[in-house]
Amino acid sequence: MKQVEKRVLFEADTIATRVKQLGEEISAKYPEGDLVLIGILKGSFMFLADLVRRITVPCQLDFARISSYGADTVSSGKLDIALDIHLPIKDRHVILVDDIVDTGLTLSEYRKRLEAREPRSLEIAALIDKTARRAKYVELDYCGFRVEDGFLVGYGLDCDECYRSLAGIYVLHSS
């Protein structure tokens, strides 16, 4: 088995501070509430849970499980929706919440599908904006952290379903 080392990129306290700031921004922008936050599973669950606790206006939650990767590490460009949202979003303020934007392909395609449901507004919040492999531009309305590259784990991010439970975010290095 290959030895894997991890280096801390963002400590838990740093993440908590940034998530609090994002919650305050969202609350200030939508003082009337009526928000629907849609978490992209599985990676966004920790970020979404902490974010929604920092939003001080009424909101509802829903989840989608989507991928364009399948079992591969490179996007196929074809969207696979294993679980779609159930809440109606027509004429509602919607924030799509993801853990990391990498190529941008999956998020871009799913956003188009949500726009067809005619929300009043549709914004995107991502914990990590990883820019090195971007193939499709995705405008992030709320961004936790920007990084250029690296294989990141922790705080919901995984490597073969491992490391999600780490409180901080780490860069994995094979040795």
Secondary structure, DSSP 8 states (H G I E B T S, - for coil): ---EEEEEEE-HHHHHHHHHHHHHHHHHH-TT--EEEEEETTTTHHHHHHHHHH--S-EEEEEEEEES-TTSSS--S--EEEE---S--TTSEEEEEEEEESSSHHHHHHHHHHHTT--SEEEEEEEEEE-TT--S----SEEEEEESS--EEBTTB-BTTBSTT-SSEEEEEE-
